[in-house]
Amino acid sequence: MKLRFIHIIGILLIQTISYSQISNSNHLLLTKTLNQNSLFQKSIEYINSLPENEITTEILFQKSVSFYGIEDIKTATNIALEIFKSNPEMVSYHLAKCYAKLNKPEIACKYLEEHLNQKEKKQLNQIKTDKAFYSIENSDAWKELWRKKEYFSKYDLMLEDALFEYKTDNLAESLEMLNKITNIRTSMHLAFYYESILYEKNGDIENALKSISEALLKDDENPNYYLQKSFCELKANKAKKALKSIETAINLDNSQIDFYFHRARVLVKLEQPEKAIEDLTLIENLIDNNSVHLLASEVYFEAKIYQKALIALNKCIKNEMHNPQLYIQRAAIYMAIYAYDFAEKDYSMILDFMPYNGEIYYNRGIARIKQNKYEMACSDFNKAYSFQFMQAEDAIKRYCQKYSK
């Protein structure tokens, strides 16, 4: 029986952290992960514990982000000003937010203008909805900034409209708008990237791969594009190619926790659980939540380390007691370790949530056959067949001539 796993996409919420096995090359990974999950004080403490020669510009920026997160804006600003001397592109937008928080709109707008004149910049909607700028929106400096110049092309604004439609679940309209942009503005790699995401969401993996390949032709150093390519390749059952793509993403940026998360899933698909466990160990040293427990259960199941798979999944169930998918996964583990009575109980519980699922009736029937509960099993097989789960027909012929209705 093949175990099915839930793929959770989104920001990982950290609960507990262990630093003991974090190598020097992963300092940035750890600090970014802490900040992404609002554990700013822990990030500051960790950076302060590092030798000075290991604090890179990127880590120093994360320290500024951490101080901003705990509302120590002056310290955040001072750190960012030091970075600005050598790398203005990294911190110009962040400095604009800092000075807005300090209620210095003229200086905030100066740094925001610096950011807006960069080739790679935030989208207009991201800037206009950033809460950091709410306090200066009525200032003369803010109004003058937007009167002075058009910072976004009509295609940039078309892309924003398309993304608005996407966020409001108008997928067809969003995709149509993206198609128009990519047909006209063939150099706009970001539009191809979002077009790929839309195609993937619609289940059109062939066109999703075409679009992300076009994006990479225009920008072959964007790690997120390789991540998207890997997502599509995995869905297209091209796991080897998916592995190559995600490893390229990690080579370009080894500080994104989601990259390691995805690579572990690809390695499971390739039936390489030992290598997947390496990524899992790294992730478990950084975060402890249901996303990680699900991944651990998947990896350990593939490695046939069933007790660890069961322990990880039970942690999930403790936090999500009414999620039937978790019981489906646990029942599969019970079947693998021959705990058929426990599997039967889980399948019965699942049927409380999903009373018309023929596959669950069939699986409970198999668990009951293993316990020599033939009459009850055959009742399940007949029920499964009545719900159009056709695999039950063979089981009925094999076991149930005596009990068939």
ABEGO torsion letter per residue (X at the ends): XBBBBBBBBEBBBBABBBAAABBAAAAAAAAAAAAAAGBAAAAAAAAAABBAAABBAAAAAAAAAAAAAAGBAAAAAAAAAAAAAABAAAAAAAAAAAAAAAGBAAAAAAAAAAAAABABBBBAAAAAABAAAAAAAABAAAAAAAAABBABBAAAAAAAAAAAAAAAGBAAAAAAAAAAAAAABAABAAAAAAAAAAAAAAGBAAAAAAAAAAAAAABAABAAAAAAAAAAAAAAGBAAAAAAAAAAAAAABAABAAAAAAAAAAAAAAGBAAAAAAAAAAAAAABBBAAAAAAAAAAAAAAGBAAAAAAAAAAAAAABAABAAAAAAAAAAAAAAGBAAAAAAAAAAAAAABAABAAAAAAAAAAAAAAGBAAAAAAAAAAAAAAGBAAAAAAAAAAAAAABX
